[in-house]
Amino acid sequence: MTDPLEELTFNEALSLMAGNASDSKILFRVLARDLSETIGDRITIERAGRFGKSANDVVSITIDLSPETFVLEQTKQGLGCSIGVTSGGIRIKSERPTLARWVERLTDSLQKQAVTSESSRQALERLLTGGSA
């Protein structure tokens, strides 16, 4: 039997999360999976536990696209998004956008990197189309 998570794409998971879907832990896992497969070493995924049932639960996703850092976190209040800008190792700006704005800014940042990097272009294409480039 196929795991339903395998069929869910990045965009579908984001849409469901934005619509306040009841099973956000599973959707957050899908986002972590797809982002880690496409962005690679620029992503840090924090999990709730190391063993047992909570070992798969994702608490936060941090994406470092210097100078911007994108954080998506699961809190008791729901989903939290933040974007920080760093200069010379010092955070000079922090904001807490909506999920839609966070995704838009992440996509814009990846597109800017894709102009100069073939691997970034392929990562962005895989992420947005749900396929392989």
C-alpha positions as CSV (number, residue, x, y, z in Angstrom):
1,M,0.0,0.0,0.0
2,T,1.3,3.4,-1.0
3,D,2.0,6.1,1.7
4,P,-0.4,9.0,1.0
5,L,2.5,11.4,1.8
6,E,4.3,10.2,-1.3
7,E,1.5,11.5,-3.5
8,L,1.2,14.9,-1.9
9,T,3.3,17.7,-3.5
10,F,4.9,20.8,-1.9
11,N,2.2,23.1,-3.4
12,E,-0.7,20.9,-2.3
13,A,0.7,20.7,1.3
14,L,1.1,24.5,1.4
15,S,-2.5,25.0,0.2
16,L,-3.9,22.6,2.8
17,M,-1.8,24.2,5.6
18,A,-3.0,27.6,4.6
19,G,-6.6,26.4,4.7
20,N,-6.0,25.3,8.3
21,A,-6.1,21.6,7.5
22,S,-6.5,19.4,10.6
23,D,-3.4,17.3,10.1
24,S,-0.7,19.9,9.9
25,K,1.9,17.6,11.4
26,I,1.7,15.4,8.3
27,L,1.6,18.3,6.0
28,F,4.7,19.9,7.7
29,R,6.5,16.6,7.2
30,V,5.7,16.7,3.4
31,L,7.1,20.3,3.2
32,A,10.3,19.2,5.1
33,R,10.7,16.2,2.7
34,D,10.2,18.2,-0.5
35,L,12.3,21.2,0.6
36,S,15.2,18.9,1.8
37,E,15.1,17.0,-1.5
38,T,15.4,20.2,-3.5
39,I,17.3,22.7,-1.5
40,G,19.8,20.2,0.1
41,D,22.5,21.6,2.4
42,R,20.8,25.0,2.7
43,I,18.0,23.6,4.9
44,T,17.9,22.6,8.6
45,I,15.0,20.5,9.8
46,E,14.4,20.3,13.6
47,R,12.4,17.3,14.7
48,A,10.4,16.9,18.0
49,G,12.2,13.8,19.2
50,R,14.8,11.3,18.3
51,F,12.9,8.1,19.1
52,G,9.4,6.8,19.0
53,K,6.3,8.4,17.5
54,S,7.6,12.0,17.7
55,A,10.8,11.2,15.7
56,N,9.1,12.1,12.5
57,D,7.3,15.2,13.8
58,V,8.9,18.3,12.3
59,V,9.1,21.3,14.6
60,S,10.8,23.8,12.4
61,I,12.3,24.3,8.9
62,T,15.1,26.8,8.4
63,I,16.3,27.7,4.9
64,D,19.5,29.7,4.6
65,L,19.6,31.7,1.3
66,S,22.1,34.3,2.4
67,P,21.5,37.1,3.2
68,E,17.9,35.9,3.9
69,T,16.9,33.2,6.3
70,F,13.4,31.7,6.1
71,V,12.0,29.9,9.1
72,L,8.7,27.9,9.2
73,E,7.8,26.5,12.6
74,Q,5.0,24.5,14.1
75,T,3.9,26.0,17.4
76,K,1.0,25.3,19.8
77,Q,-0.8,28.3,18.2
78,G,-0.3,27.0,14.7
79,L,2.1,27.7,11.9
80,G,4.7,30.5,12.3
81,C,6.7,32.1,9.5
82,S,9.6,34.5,9.7
83,I,12.2,36.0,7.4
84,G,15.5,37.4,8.6
85,V,18.1,39.4,6.8
86,T,21.7,39.2,7.8
87,S,24.7,41.5,7.0
88,G,28.2,40.8,8.3
89,G,26.9,38.0,10.5
90,I,24.4,40.4,12.2
91,R,20.7,40.1,11.8
92,I,19.6,43.5,10.6
93,K,15.9,42.8,9.8
94,S,13.3,40.4,11.0
95,E,9.7,40.1,9.9
96,R,6.8,37.7,10.5
97,P,4.8,37.5,7.2
98,T,1.7,35.4,6.4
99,L,2.3,31.9,5.0
100,A,1.4,33.1,1.5
101,R,3.9,36.0,1.7
102,W,6.6,33.7,3.1
103,V,6.2,31.3,0.2
104,E,6.2,34.2,-2.3
105,R,9.5,35.6,-0.8
106,L,11.1,32.2,-0.6
107,T,10.2,31.6,-4.3
108,D,11.5,35.0,-5.3
109,S,14.8,34.4,-3.4
110,L,15.2,31.0,-5.1
111,Q,14.5,32.6,-8.5
112,K,17.2,35.2,-7.9
113,Q,19.7,32.4,-7.1
114,A,18.5,30.4,-10.1
115,V,19.6,33.1,-12.5
116,T,23.3,32.5,-11.5
117,S,23.2,28.8,-10.5
118,E,22.0,25.9,-12.5
119,S,21.6,23.7,-9.4
120,S,19.4,26.4,-7.8
121,R,17.3,26.6,-11.1
122,Q,16.8,22.8,-11.0
123,A,15.9,22.9,-7.3
124,L,13.3,25.6,-7.9
125,E,11.8,23.7,-10.9
126,R,11.6,20.5,-8.9
127,L,10.0,22.2,-5.9
128,L,7.3,24.1,-7.9
129,T,6.4,21.4,-10.3
130,G,6.6,18.4,-7.9
131,G,8.8,16.5,-10.4
132,S,12.4,15.9,-11.3
133,A,14.4,18.3,-13.4
